[in-house]
Amino acid sequence: MSILRIILTILFVLVCIALTVIVLAQEGKSAGLGAIAGGNSFWEQNKNRSAEGKIVLATKILAVVFLVLAVLLNLNLF
C-alpha cells in the first residue's frame, strides 16, 4: 500500500466522520407555520448567511469531497 493511498484513506475516514456529524447537526426541513404566510420572510431571504446556511454549504462541499475520494480510492491507481 503506497503512502498516497494511506493518506487518502485517512482523509476519507475523516471526511466520513465530519459529514455524519454535520448531517446530524442539521435541523429538519418542516414547513411549520411559516408556510401559511408564504414563507417569503426576512429569514427565508437571508438563510444563506445564517449558521444553518453555512452548515448546508459545508454539507454540500463535504459530500463532493466524499464522492471524489471514493472514486479515487476505487480506481486503484495508487
C-alpha positions, 0 to 999 in steps of 0.5 A: 500500500503506497503512502498516497493511498494511506493518506487518502484513506485517512482523509476519507475516514475523516471526511466520513466522520465530519459529514455524519456529524454535520448531517446530524447537526442539521435541523429538519426541513418542516414547513411549520407555520411559516408556510401559511404566510408564504414563507417569503420572510426576512429569514427565508431571504437571508438563510444563506448567511445564517449558521444553518446556511453555512452548515448546508454549504459545508454539507454540500462541499463535504459530500463532493469531497466524499464522492471524489475520494471514493472514486479515487480510492476505487480506481486503484491507481495508487 
